[in-house]
Amino acid sequence: MNQKTILKNTEIFVKQRFKGAEGGHDWFHTKRVLANSIHIAKKENANLFVVQLAALLHDIADSKFHDGDETLGPKVATEFLKEQKVDQVYREHVVKIIESVSFKNSLAPLENTFSSIEMQIVQDADRLDAIGAIGIARAFNYGGYKNRELYNPKITPNMNMSKEEYKKSKTPTINHFYEKLLLLKEKMNTPTGKKLAEKRHEFMLSYLNQFFQEWEGTK
């Protein structure tokens, strides 16, 4: 089976899996991550096939929607890629990216992480979709999905969370900006990712400034 056919089959598979998904982690999120991954990959010396497969499958079974099970996504991806007869080297690379790409895994000890230029590209693309205007919309959509407070002045952000603390966190959505979103600009891997993150980061700072002024009733 040629790579073009595999990628098309993967897109069909992912769209089917995401029917009825939470709005911030649906097919459109994956589509945006794919587009940003391709854009960044074209400026790096990377395997575009691996990048596209990993981008398409990076959220195939997000642990936060499956009782915290971090093994399900890699299992689903492995089974699908085997069915598509994807070369073992590519298959294993894609699965390692899926296991490593999320923000919470960056909170784990460094010796437990995997990295490659392809992983860095997909991670940057995923992080870009977590910041800026889209990132703000996704954060509040997920907060509403989980019935979380918008903001609570009595609950201060935890800036030194472990991976397990992050996974269990139920803090207000505004806290999420400080605990994750505003940290992502400095965590971008590639020059292109860093450049794209700058404008989105500034937009979030502007939004928060407006939010707090309105919260206090001054604007």
MOCOR-V215198 format. One line per field, one symbol per residue. burial: + if it has 9 or more other C-alpha atoms within 8 Angstrom, else -. A space follows every 10 residues. Layout:
# MOCOR-V215198
burial = ???
This chain:
# MOCOR-V215198
burial = -----++--+ +--++--+-- ---++++-++ ++++-+++-+ ++---+-+-+ ++++++++++ +++------+ -+++-+++-- ++---+---+ ++++++++++ ++-+++++-- --+---++++ ++++++++++ ++++++++++ +++----+++ ------+--- +-+--++--- +++-++++++ +++++--+++ --++-+++++ ++++-----+ --++-----
